[in-house]
């Protein structure tokens, strides 16, 4: 029965999310699909979690998506939760699930700092953070850096050995400032397992990037 609900609601939720995700390649419909795909993997370990709540939060968590440098960035997930509640209330979505969907959306955001109180919220938060790791996470990082006019890396000290890391100016610094800290924030065993492999890819890329950047690669 729950799988039938998921199958019924998935295209409808994607249609709701599509307009808000059309202008940002790092937070587009493909991002939402990836977050849901990872969430499903995590759900396999948590059969008591409500898959429909997780599905809805995965697809609607970026209904309000402000730029990373926007002064109200930390409030975006709360506004997205409020908007999702309003929109879903008019679609026939189960009313008894709206509060849990809203909480999972509000709590997904790193910048908001809202602790996830439910397993569904923990799963959504983990799945969203995993999309910031690995090869796709790197592509998204540089995409956002380009949108914000950030340099790829510091010209002579890309690893910030003799300076304070600064991802407001150098995209590569974001790996150390945030991305490699994400695995320690994850709640589920499945997410931590995935994160371990993806974080290793980040480190390998960073090392190879720096070697090429400084002209010291072995090849």
C-alpha positions, 0 to 999 in steps of 0.5 A: 500500500505504501509503495502504491502511494509513493508511485502515485505521488512521485510524479505529482511531487516532481511536477510541484518541484519543477518550477522552483528547480528550473534555474539552478543546476546544483538544485535542479530536478536531477538533484531531487531525484538523486536525493530520493534515490539515496533516501530509498537506499537508507529506507531499506534499513528503516522499514518503520520510517514513512516512505511517503513523508521522506518522498515528499520532503526529498522533492519539496525541500528546495521549494524556496532556494536562496543563493548560498550568500543570501542574508536569509539563507538560513531561513530558506528551509523553514520557508520551504517547509511552510510553502510545501505545507500550503501547496500539499494541503490543496492536493489531497496529500494525507493531512496527517503527514503534513507536519512530518513533511514540513519538519523534514524539509525545515531540518534538512538544511545545514545552514538552518541548524535545525536538529531532525527529531524524526527518523524521516527527517534524519533520512532526508537530511542524510540523503541531501548531504550525501549529494554534496559529496563525491563526484557529483558533489564536486561538480555542484560545488564548482557550479555554485562557485561559478554562480557566485563568482568565486575563483577555482582555488588560491593561486599559490596556496590552494590547500590553505597551508599558510592562510585561513581557508576562505570558501567565499573567495576560493571554491576548492576551500569549500572541501575542507571548510564544509564537505569533508565535515559532512560525514560526521553529521550523518545519522544513519549507518547506510549514509555513513557507509556511502559517505566514506567512499564519497569523501575518499573521492573528494580527497583524491580529486583535491590531491590531483587538482592541487598537483596539477594546479601547482605543476607538480604532478608525477606524470 
